Amino acid sequence: MNVPANSSFSKWYREGQEASYVRTRKSPGGILDLLEVARPAGDMSRPALPELVLYQDLLGGSRVSGDSGGGYYNVASEKGFFYLSAPSFANKAVVDSSHQLRSLSFPVAHWQKVLDEATDGRLSMECLQLYGGPFHSLAIQSALRSLWLLCDEEGTPSRLLAQAAGCEIMAELCRKGGTSFESASGGLAPWAEKRCLELMRTRLSEDICLNELATEARLSPFHFARMFKQSVGVPPRAYLTRLRVEKACELLELTDLSVTEIAQDVGYSSNQVLARIFIKYRHMSPTDYRRAVRR
């Protein structure tokens, strides 16, 4: 099967004969693609695509046979099992009963650069030793669940969220595959921390990405995310959310801007997204908060 050069895993699923199986899609613009599909029994093989794809079996109870780039396997799948499919490999898989999958695809064009920076070019996606069938990982399971829930909160996931979650999951895939790289130790240098926090404050309304912050600190995204958390106490995405909520509170209290205008000013796509974030962190809607502080 000939595949156009600009094809992706998500595009293949959404625009081909598999489209009717897609239940949910969350895509942060070429960094990660998240899909949830419900499929009948049968052949779910696909052509070679330029992405590393991680699948999670959400139901279990099926027998799965195929080859994901590490040799033939034939297993009874369990709920929560992960399968990793090698990039540029024509994935073969047959499932004997209806099933539900959540997939996370890593475009090679973006993520190989991230791996190169983290390992000085010593590690490639093809070297991961997890293509031979199912595996468990509580760390990846937790990270993927959190990513999915945070995507629900944000609507269209931010680049910062996508890159930070991708780094966390990719690091665990490397560790489980026996090709982990040396972790950075300690926190950010004081000058780097100061510059990154200031950048986040001044660009609050923008979809700032992890790469930009890491570049400011002269680190790889992998190492920056870990060192930022050690210095500040929370991951970059969580700190950015804190800044946005604090700024939204200030604008609700001191201005007559509409909730929609405030949402845009602090970097959220709509008043509905701001409301979800606000209820989670302030336990009330933005409108109720404004009423309360102005009484």
N, C-alpha and C positions, 0 to 999 in steps of 0.2 A: 504493500500500500504506500503510495507516494504522499508525503506530508509536506505542505507548504513550509517555507523557511520561517515564516512568522507565526507558526502554530504554537500553541501552548496546551498544557494539560487541561486547563479550564476551558479554553476555546474548543478543544476537541470534544469535551463533554457537552458543552452548551449548544454547539452549532451542528452537531452530527446526530446520528441515530440514537445516541445515548441521552439526548436532551430531556426526554420525558422522565428520566429517572432522577433528575436534579431536584432536591427539595429546598436547599438553602445555599446561597453563595455569598461569601464575604471576601472582598478583594482589595487590599491596600496598594493598588497600582504598581504591579510588576515586582513587588518585593516578596510577598507571599500570596498564595491563592488558597482560600479555604472553601471546600465544597462538602455538602452532605448529600448523599444519594441513597435512595431505596431501590433495590434491584431485585428482579426475579432470579430464580436459578438459571445457570447457564454459563456461556462463555463471556468473560469480561476482559479478554485480551485487548491490547491497544498497541498502536504503532510507537516507534521510538520517538521521543520528544526531548527537548533540551532542558529537562528539569529532573531534579531529585524529588520523588513523591513518597510521602509517608501516609500510610493508610491505617485507620483504626477500625476494628470490627466492633460495632456498637451493640450487637445482639448475641453473637456466638452461636454455637449449635450447628455450624455448617462444616462440611468437608471441603477443603480448598486444595487444589493441585495446580502446579504451574512452575514458572521460572521467572524470577524478578531480577536476574543478573548474577546470581550466585549459585546456579545449579537447580535441578528439579527437586521439588518438595511435594509431599502429599500428606496433609495433616488435618486433624479435627480442630477447627478453630474455636477459641474461647472468647467470651465477651471481654473486650479490652485489649486483645492481642493487637500488636502492631506488625505491619509489613512494610519494608522499605524497597522501593523500586529504583534501580540504578538509572542515572541520566543517559539519554541516547541509546536506550535498550528497548527492544520491542517486547514489552511485558506480556507474559502469557499467564492466564489464570482461568480456572473453571471452578465454579461453586455449585454445590449440589442442592441448595435450597435458597429461598428468598433471604435477603440479607440487607443490612444497613451499614453504610460506611461513612466515615468522616475522613477527608483527605486534606493534606497540607502539602503544597508543592513549592519547591525552592528553585526559582529560575537560575540556571548555572551562570548566566552572564552576570548576575548580581552577586551570588553567594560564593562563587569561586574566588572573586576578588577579596571578599571578606576573609575567607580561609587563608588566602595567600598572605594577607596582612598579619593575621594572627600567628602564622606558623613559618613566616619567612619563605613561603613557597614550598614547604615540605609536605603538604597534605592536599590531596585532591579528592573530590567527591567519589571518584571511581575507586579510591582506596578504602572506603568504609566497608567493614566486614560484616554487614548486616543484611545482605541481599539473599541469604539462603533460606528464608522462611520466617515464621512468626517469632516474636520476642516480646517480653514484658518490660515495662519501665514505668515505675511509679512517678518518677520525676517528669518524664515526658507526658504522662497521662495528666498530671496536675497542671503542667504548663499549658497544654493544649486546651484543657477545660477552662483555665483562667483566660486564655486568649479568646476563646469563643464567647465567654460571658462579657468580657470587656468590649469586644466587637459589637455585641448587642447594645451595650451602653452608648458607644460612640457613634453608632450608625455606620458610616464609612470609616473603617479603622485608620488612625493616623499613621504616618510613616514611622514615627518614634515608637509607637506600640508594636507595629509589625516587625521592625528591625530588632528591637529589644527581645521580643518573644522568639524571633527566629534565631538570634544568637544563643539564647538559653537552650533551645531545643537542639540546635546544631552542635553545641558543645557537648550535650549529653549523648547524641548519636556518635560523636567522635569517641567519647569515653567508653561507651558500650562496645564500640567496634574495635577497641584496643589501640586506637591511634590518637589518643588525647594529646593535646599540646600543653606546654607548661603554662600554668595559670599565673597571672600577674598578682603580686602580693602587695599589701598596703593600699592606702587610699590615694586620692589625687594630690598632687603637689598643691600647696595653697594658691599659687598664681593660677593654676589650671582650674581649680574649683571656683575661684572668684570669677574668672572669665566666662566659664560655662554657665554659672548661675545668672550672671548679668545678661548673657546672650538669650537665655530662656525668658528673662523678664522683658527685655526690649522687643522680643519677637513673639510675644504671647499670642497674637492673633494669627500667626502663621503655622503651617504644617511643618514645623522644624523636624529634621530627621536626626537619627543617632549618628550618622556619618559626619554631619556638620559639627556636632558637639565633640565627637572623638577627634576630629581634625583640629579643633580649637585647643584640645588638650594634648595634641601630638601623640595619640595612641590609636591602636586598632579598635574598631567597634566592640569586639569581644572583650578586650581588656578594659576599655573605658566603662562599659556597663557595670562590670564587677567592682571596679575601683570607685566609681561614683557612688554606688550603694554603700560601700564601706565608709566613705567620707561623709555622706549626707544622711545615711540611715535608711533611705528608701531608693528604689530604682528611679531612673530619669523620668519615665512616664508618670510614676506616682507623684514625683515632685512637681512636674509640670501641671498635673491635675490640681494639686494643692494651690499652686500659684494662680491658676485660672479661677478656682472657686473663691479665693481671697479677693481677686480683682473684681469678680462678679458681685461679691458682697459689697464692696466699696461703691461700685457703680449703682447698685440698687438703693443704697442708703443715701448717696450724695447727689444723684442725678435723676432726671425724669425720662431718661432713655427707656425705650420699650424693652421688654425681655428679649425680643428677637434681635434688636440692635446690640444689646449687651452680649448675647450669645456670640454674635459675629465678632465683637470687639475682643472677646477672650478666646477665640479660636474654635468655636463649635459651629457646626453647619446649620443648626436650627434651634428654635426655642424648646422644641421637644427634647433634643439631646441635652441641653443645659438643664432642663427640668429633671431628667433622669439622674444626671450627675448630682444635682443639688439635693434631691430627695435622699440619695444614698449618703451624702456626706454631711448635710445639714438637717436631714429628717423633716424637711418641709419644702414646698414649692418656692421658686423665686418670688412669686407674687405674695405669698404668705410671709416670706422673710421681709420683703419691703414693707408690708403693713406693720409687722411686729417692731421693726427698728424705727419706724416713724411715729409710733404712738406717743 
